[in-house]
Amino acid sequence: MDGESGAQKEVGITEKKETNFSEWYQQVVLKSGLGDYSPVKGCMVYMPWGYAIWEEIRNYLDKRLKALGHKNAYFPLFIPESLLKKEEAHFEGFTAEVAWVNTEGEERLAIRPTSETIMYNMFSNWIKSYRDLPLLLNQWNNVVRWETKSTRLFLRTREFLWQEGHTVHATKDEADREVFTILELYKSLLSDLLAIPVLSGLKSEGEKFAGALYTATIEALMPDGKALQAGTSHNLGQNFAKAFDIVYLDKEQKKNYVWQTSWGVSTRLIGAVVMVHGDDKGLVLPPYVAPVQVVIVPIYYSEVQKKGITEACEKIRELLEGKGIRVEADLRDDKTPGWKFNEWELKGVPIRVEIGPRDLEASSVVLYRRDTSEKLSVKVEDVGRRVPELLDIVHTSMLTKAEIFLRSHITNVNDYTTFQRVLEEKGGFLKAPWCAEADCESIIKNETGATVRLIPLQDKEPQSPSCLRCGRTAMVTAYFARSY
């Protein structure tokens, strides 16, 4: 046992989540096998465990997007500079983040920071009539944003994976419906798959997507009190349609500019899962996104015991697989049960099934919950019913815990002194009356590091007549926070 604990000290998490959050996060990502640093500065490697989580996110969204009528496509990684510059606000918003490829004797190429311009150049060729609308496309790809800040795996890297949807509509109303249909889908993704509650609303003019009419957002809260933008959905209005001459003939044979939307979520959601749910032992994965939902670990002390217990493990594995559960039986001979327990806890598998000699004799197994460390004994004949039930219970429990934290870290403030004090002492979302002026927003950001994360869709009337910072008439309620 001494050798085991010594090895665990070497490979396990050595920092506490509450005392050194940044180092704790880095250790969890690296030691659980989610990702690693690459030899390319600012880029990362998505290791199999981390990529498998992305695949579950992708599967969840892909199925639902297709059910809504969206089709997957793929567009080039390289974007001619002339196309990127066609919409001025868009180009200005991305100039600092663009990585360029200089080709001898040819136009300079941007490495895709986002795909609006390359896609919309094609849309202008494809769309001629109202019969061509709506056009509902999505692509799963990589993008490059030339970050100058230090890398944080999954949260801030120069290259990352995401999905980006792009749709074209005949009217603003249709585009508006698309924006908020997708926003609700993203909210469901966070709560139903990742067990992360979010706030939703509109971005301020200063924080909206470059070139958009408006941006809708969902914002999650991390345990260190910082917000994380978890997904955005933009109504692009007709700005890009006019820049790229995307017009259609309506039923009266009149020419009209189209209305467009774009929206996306990225692999930073994996970072959110780590931060929101992880503990001092490592990952704690919500059941529905976990690559392995159940791991079965045999416990035996002789070759005679091994045979019967291994056979029992295989039978339970087959039973759970038959119910659509992602399950693995860890039958490795070169690792002790204690080592396996530590390793699968580090990787965050929601449920562990333990089968030892006494369990076999009693026709029972032990179920261990990763989120609470609780154990319960279950008869073998009940495993097929109890394990799916327990997966549902674990998800609900994790979501409820995160909701309690979120709600307890939303603070109503009406004055700047209180705003600054709460931001330093507690963090979280600060709900405040705001004038909605860009100069005031800039001052608050420069003085405190907090930005407007969202303006709520409902209850946006200010709780006080005066802006918390400048004293001008408050126009809206805004949620401020420091963020990733």
C-alpha positions in Angstrom: 0.0 0.0 0.0 2.9 2.4 0.7 4.1 2.0 -2.9 0.7 2.8 -4.2 0.2 6.0 -2.2 3.7 7.1 -3.2 2.9 6.6 -6.9 -0.4 8.4 -6.4 1.5 11.4 -4.9 3.5 11.5 -8.1 0.7 11.2 -10.6 -2.2 12.7 -8.6 -3.3 16.3 -8.0 -0.9 18.1 -5.6 -2.7 21.5 -5.5 -6.0 22.4 -3.8 -8.8 23.8 -5.9 -9.6 26.5 -3.3 -6.0 27.6 -2.6 -4.3 27.6 -6.0 -7.0 27.4 -8.6 -4.8 28.1 -11.7 -2.2 25.5 -10.9 -5.0 23.0 -9.8 -6.7 23.5 -13.2 -3.5 22.9 -15.2 -2.7 19.7 -13.2 -6.2 18.3 -13.7 -6.1 18.9 -17.5 -2.6 17.4 -17.8 -2.8 14.5 -15.4 -6.2 13.3 -16.3 -5.2 13.0 -19.9 -7.5 15.7 -21.3 -4.7 17.6 -23.2 -1.1 18.6 -23.3 1.1 21.4 -24.4 2.5 21.1 -28.0 5.8 22.2 -29.4 3.9 24.9 -31.3 3.8 28.0 -29.1 0.2 28.8 -28.0 -1.3 25.5 -29.3 -2.3 22.4 -27.6 -2.8 18.7 -28.2 -6.3 17.2 -27.6 -5.6 13.9 -26.0 -8.0 10.9 -26.4 -9.9 11.5 -23.2 -10.4 15.2 -23.9 -11.2 14.6 -27.5 -13.8 12.0 -26.6 -15.6 14.6 -24.4 -15.6 16.9 -27.4 -17.1 14.1 -29.5 -20.0 13.8 -27.0 -20.6 17.5 -27.2 -20.4 17.3 -31.0 -22.8 14.3 -31.1 -25.3 16.1 -28.9 -25.3 19.3 -31.0 -25.0 17.6 -34.4 -28.1 15.5 -33.9 -30.2 18.4 -32.8 -29.0 20.8 -35.5 -29.8 18.3 -38.2 -33.3 17.9 -36.7 -33.7 21.6 -37.0 -32.8 21.4 -40.7 -29.2 22.4 -40.7 -26.7 20.6 -42.9 -23.0 20.2 -42.4 -20.5 21.7 -44.9 -16.8 22.6 -45.0 -15.1 25.7 -46.3 -11.4 26.5 -46.8 -9.0 27.3 -44.0 -7.5 30.2 -45.9 -9.3 33.4 -46.6 -8.1 36.0 -49.1 -7.3 39.3 -47.5 -9.7 41.1 -49.9 -12.6 39.0 -48.7 -11.8 39.5 -45.0 -11.8 43.3 -45.5 -15.1 43.4 -47.3 -17.1 44.1 -44.1 -15.2 46.9 -42.3 -16.4 46.4 -38.7 -15.8 42.7 -39.0 -12.3 43.1 -40.3 -11.5 45.8 -37.7 -12.7 43.5 -34.9 -10.4 40.7 -35.9 -7.3 42.5 -37.2 -5.2 41.9 -34.1 -6.1 38.2 -34.0 -5.5 37.2 -37.6 -2.5 35.0 -38.6 -1.4 35.7 -42.1 0.3 33.6 -44.8 2.3 35.5 -47.4 2.4 33.8 -50.7 4.9 34.9 -53.3 3.2 36.9 -56.1 -0.3 36.2 -54.7 -2.7 37.9 -52.4 -2.0 37.6 -48.7 -4.1 34.8 -47.0 -5.6 34.9 -43.5 -5.8 31.7 -41.6 -9.5 31.3 -40.7 -10.3 33.3 -37.5 -14.0 32.7 -38.3 -15.7 31.8 -41.6 -18.2 34.6 -42.3 -16.3 36.1 -45.2 -15.2 33.0 -47.1 -18.7 31.5 -46.8 -20.7 34.6 -47.7 -18.6 35.0 -50.8 -20.0 31.7 -51.9 -23.6 32.5 -50.7 -23.7 35.4 -53.1 -23.3 32.9 -56.0 -25.8 30.3 -54.6 -28.7 32.5 -53.5 -30.8 34.0 -56.3 -34.4 33.5 -55.3 -36.7 33.2 -52.3 -36.8 29.5 -53.2 -33.1 29.2 -52.1 -34.0 30.4 -48.6 -33.5 29.6 -45.8 -30.0 28.3 -46.1 -29.0 26.6 -42.9 -25.3 25.5 -42.8 -23.0 24.3 -40.0 -19.4 23.3 -40.0 -17.1 21.5 -37.5 -13.7 22.9 -37.9 -10.6 24.6 -36.4 -9.9 28.3 -36.2 -6.9 30.4 -35.4 -6.9 33.5 -33.2 -3.4 34.8 -32.7 -3.5 35.2 -29.0 -0.6 37.2 -27.4 -1.6 36.3 -23.8 -0.3 33.2 -22.1 -1.9 29.9 -23.1 -4.4 28.2 -20.9 -5.3 24.8 -22.1 -8.9 24.6 -23.6 -9.6 28.2 -22.5 -7.1 30.3 -24.5 -5.1 28.8 -27.3 -4.1 30.1 -30.7 -5.9 27.2 -32.5 -9.1 25.6 -31.2 -11.9 23.4 -32.3 -15.5 24.6 -32.6 -18.7 24.5 -34.5 -19.9 27.5 -36.4 -23.4 27.8 -37.8 -24.3 30.2 -40.6 -27.8 30.8 -41.8 -29.5 33.0 -44.4 -33.1 34.2 -44.2 -35.6 36.3 -46.1 -36.7 38.5 -43.1 -35.4 39.9 -39.9 -38.1 38.0 -37.9 -36.8 34.7 -39.3 -33.3 35.6 -38.4 -34.3 36.6 -34.9 -36.1 33.3 -34.4 -32.9 31.4 -35.5 -30.7 33.4 -33.1 -32.8 32.5 -30.1 -33.6 28.9 -31.2 -29.9 28.3 -31.2 -29.4 30.2 -27.9 -31.9 27.8 -26.3 -30.2 24.8 -27.8 -26.9 26.0 -26.3 -28.5 26.5 -22.9 -29.8 22.9 -23.1 -26.4 21.7 -24.1 -24.8 23.3 -21.0 -27.5 22.2 -18.5 -28.6 18.8 -20.0 -25.2 17.5 -21.0 -22.6 19.4 -19.0 -24.6 20.1 -15.8 -23.6 23.8 -16.0 -26.3 26.5 -15.4 -26.0 29.7 -17.4 -27.4 33.2 -17.6 -28.5 34.4 -21.0 -29.0 37.8 -22.6 -27.6 40.3 -25.1 -24.1 41.6 -25.3 -23.5 45.3 -25.1 -22.5 47.3 -28.2 -18.9 47.2 -27.1 -18.9 43.4 -26.5 -21.0 42.2 -29.5 -19.5 40.3 -32.4 -17.7 42.5 -34.9 -20.1 43.3 -37.7 -23.3 42.0 -36.0 -26.6 43.7 -35.5 -26.6 42.2 -32.0 -25.2 39.2 -30.1 -27.0 36.9 -27.8 -24.9 35.0 -25.2 -24.9 32.4 -22.5 -22.5 33.0 -19.6 -21.4 30.5 -17.0 -19.7 31.2 -13.7 -16.5 29.5 -12.7 -15.5 28.7 -9.0 -13.0 31.5 -8.9 -15.7 34.0 -9.5 -14.9 34.7 -13.2 -17.5 34.4 -16.0 -16.9 32.2 -19.0 -18.7 33.0 -22.3 -20.1 29.6 -23.1 -21.7 30.2 -26.5 -22.9 33.1 -28.7 -25.5 33.6 -31.4 -25.4 36.6 -33.6 -28.0 38.4 -35.8 -25.7 39.8 -38.5 -28.5 41.9 -40.0 -27.9 42.8 -43.6 -24.3 44.1 -43.1 -22.6 41.1 -44.7 -25.4 40.8 -47.3 -24.6 44.3 -48.5 -20.9 43.8 -48.4 -21.1 40.6 -50.4 -24.1 41.4 -52.5 -26.2 38.6 -51.3 -29.7 39.3 -52.7 -32.7 37.3 -53.7 -35.8 37.9 -55.8 -39.0 37.6 -53.8 -42.3 36.4 -55.1 -43.1 39.8 -56.6 -39.7 39.6 -58.4 -38.3 42.4 -56.3 -34.6 42.3 -55.2 -34.0 42.1 -51.4 -30.9 41.8 -49.3 -30.9 38.7 -47.1 -30.8 38.6 -43.3 -28.1 36.4 -41.7 -27.0 34.7 -38.5 -23.9 33.0 -37.2 -23.3 31.2 -33.9 -20.9 28.8 -32.2 -19.5 27.0 -29.2 -16.0 25.7 -28.8 -13.7 23.3 -26.9 -13.5 25.9 -24.1 -16.6 24.1 -22.8 -14.2 21.3 -21.8 -12.4 23.8 -19.6 -15.7 24.9 -18.1 -16.5 21.3 -17.1 -13.1 20.9 -15.5 -13.4 24.1 -13.5 -17.1 23.8 -12.4 -17.2 20.2 -11.4 -13.6 19.1 -10.6 -12.3 18.5 -7.1 -9.0 17.9 -5.3 -8.8 14.3 -6.7 -9.2 15.5 -10.3 -12.0 15.5 -12.9 -15.6 15.0 -11.9 -17.5 14.4 -15.2 -21.2 14.8 -15.7 -22.6 11.4 -16.7 -24.0 12.2 -20.1 -20.7 13.7 -21.4 -18.3 11.2 -19.8 -16.5 9.1 -22.4 -16.8 6.2 -19.9 -19.8 6.5 -17.7 -19.2 3.3 -15.6 -15.9 1.5 -14.9 -16.0 -2.0 -13.4 -13.1 -2.9 -11.1 -12.5 -6.5 -9.9 -11.0 -7.1 -6.5 -9.5 -10.6 -5.9 -6.6 -12.1 -4.0 -6.1 -15.4 -5.7 -6.3 -17.0 -9.2 -9.3 -19.0 -8.0 -11.2 -15.8 -7.1 -10.0 -14.1 -10.2 -11.8 -16.4 -12.6 -15.3 -16.0 -11.0 -15.0 -12.3 -10.4 -13.7 -11.5 -13.9 -16.6 -13.5 -15.4 -19.0 -11.5 -13.2 -17.4 -8.2 -14.4 -17.8 -9.2 -18.0 -21.5 -10.1 -17.5 -22.2 -6.7 -15.9 -20.3 -5.0 -18.7 -22.4 -6.7 -21.3 -25.6 -5.9 -19.4 -24.8 -2.2 -19.2 -23.6 -2.0 -22.8 -26.9 -3.5 -23.8 -28.6 -0.6 -22.1 -26.5 2.0 -24.1 -24.2 2.8 -21.3 -20.6 3.6 -22.0 -18.8 1.1 -19.8 -15.3 -0.3 -19.3 -14.2 -3.3 -17.3 -10.7 -2.6 -16.0 -9.2 -6.1 -16.0 -5.5 -5.1 -16.1 -3.3 -7.5 -14.1 -0.4 -5.1 -13.7 -2.4 -2.6 -11.5 -3.9 -3.1 -8.1 -7.5 -2.2 -7.3 -6.3 0.8 -5.3 -4.3 2.1 -8.3 -7.3 1.7 -10.6 -9.6 3.5 -8.1 -7.2 6.5 -8.1 -6.8 6.6 -11.8 -10.5 6.5 -12.7 -11.2 9.0 -10.0 -8.6 11.3 -11.5 -10.3 10.8 -14.9 -13.7 11.6 -13.4 -15.7 8.5 -14.3 -19.2 9.1 -12.7 -19.8 5.5 -11.4 -17.4 2.8 -10.3 -18.7 -0.8 -9.9 -16.6 -2.8 -7.4 -16.8 -6.6 -7.3 -14.9 -8.5 -4.7 -15.1 -12.1 -3.2 -17.8 -11.1 -0.6 -19.8 -9.3 -3.3 -19.7 -12.4 -5.6 -20.7 -14.6 -2.7 -23.7 -12.3 -1.9 -24.6 -11.9 -5.6 -24.2 -8.1 -5.2 -21.9 -5.3 -6.3 -20.8 -2.0 -4.8 -21.6 1.3 -6.7 -19.4 4.2 -6.0 -20.4 7.8 -6.9 -17.5 10.0 -8.1 -19.3 13.2 -7.3 -20.1 12.5 -3.6 -17.8 9.5 -2.8 -20.9 7.6 -1.6 -21.1 3.8 -1.8 -24.1 1.6 -2.0 -24.5 -2.2 -2.3 -26.8 -3.4 -5.0 -28.0 -6.9 -5.9 -26.7 -8.1 -9.3 -30.2 -8.5 -10.6 -30.9 -4.8 -9.9 -27.8 -3.4 -11.6 -29.4 -2.9 -15.0 -32.1 -0.7 -13.3 -30.1 1.0 -10.6 -27.1 2.2 -12.6 -29.1 4.2 -15.2 -31.2 5.6 -12.3 -28.0 6.6 -10.5 -26.5 8.3 -13.6 -29.6 10.5 -13.7 -29.3 11.2 -10.0 -25.7 12.2 -10.3 -26.4 14.6 -13.2 -29.2 16.3 -11.3 -27.1 16.5 -8.2 -24.2 18.1 -10.0 -26.4 20.6 -11.8 -28.2 21.6 -8.6 -24.9 22.1 -6.8 -23.7 24.4 -9.7 -27.0 26.3 -9.7 -26.8 27.0 -6.0 -23.3 28.4 -6.5 -24.4 30.6 -9.5 -27.4 32.0 -7.7 -25.3 32.8 -4.5 -22.8 34.7 -6.6 -25.2 37.2 -8.3 -25.1 40.4 -6.3 -27.3 43.5 -6.7 -25.3 46.7 -6.5 -26.3 50.3 -7.2 -23.1 52.2 -6.5 -19.5 52.0 -7.7 -17.9 51.7 -4.3 -20.0 48.6 -3.5 -19.3 47.3 -7.0 -15.6 47.4 -6.5 -15.7 45.9 -3.0 -17.9 43.0 -4.0 -15.8 42.4 -7.1 -12.6 42.0 -5.0 -14.1 40.1 -2.1 -16.5 37.8 -3.8 -16.5 38.1 -7.6 -19.3 36.6 -9.5 -21.9 38.5 -11.5 -22.7 42.0 -10.3 -26.2 43.1 -11.4 -26.2 46.9 -11.7 -28.0 49.9 -13.3 -26.0 51.1 -16.3 -26.3 54.0 -18.8 -25.3 51.7 -21.7 -22.7 54.3 -23.0 -19.5 53.1 -24.5 -17.2 55.5 -22.6 -18.7 54.4 -19.2 -18.2 50.8 -20.2 -14.6 51.4 -21.1 -13.9 53.2 -17.8 -15.3 50.4 -15.7 -13.3 47.8 -17.6 -10.1 49.8 -17.3 -10.6 50.5 -13.6 -11.8 47.1 -12.4 -11.2 44.5 -15.1 -14.9 43.8 -15.2 -16.9 43.8 -18.5 -20.6 43.8 -19.3 -21.3 40.1 -19.7 -24.9 40.5 -20.7 -28.0 42.6 -20.6 -30.9 40.3 -19.6 -33.8 39.7 -22.1 -36.3 40.0 -19.3 -36.2 42.3 -16.2 -33.8 44.6 -17.9 -35.3 47.7 -16.5 -32.7 49.3 -14.2 -33.2 48.8 -10.5 -32.0 52.4 -9.8 -32.5 55.6 -11.9 -28.8 56.4 -12.1 -25.8 54.5 -13.6 -23.6 53.0 -11.0 -20.5 54.6 -12.4 -21.1 57.9 -14.1 -24.5 58.9 -12.6 -26.2 59.5 -15.9 -29.7 58.1 -16.4 -29.6 54.3 -16.2 -31.0 52.7 -19.4 -30.7 49.0 -18.6 -29.7 46.4 -16.0 -26.4 44.9 -16.8 -24.5 41.9 -15.4 -20.8 42.7 -15.0 -18.0 40.3 -14.2 -14.4 39.6 -14.7 -14.0 36.9 -17.3 -11.8 34.3 -19.0 
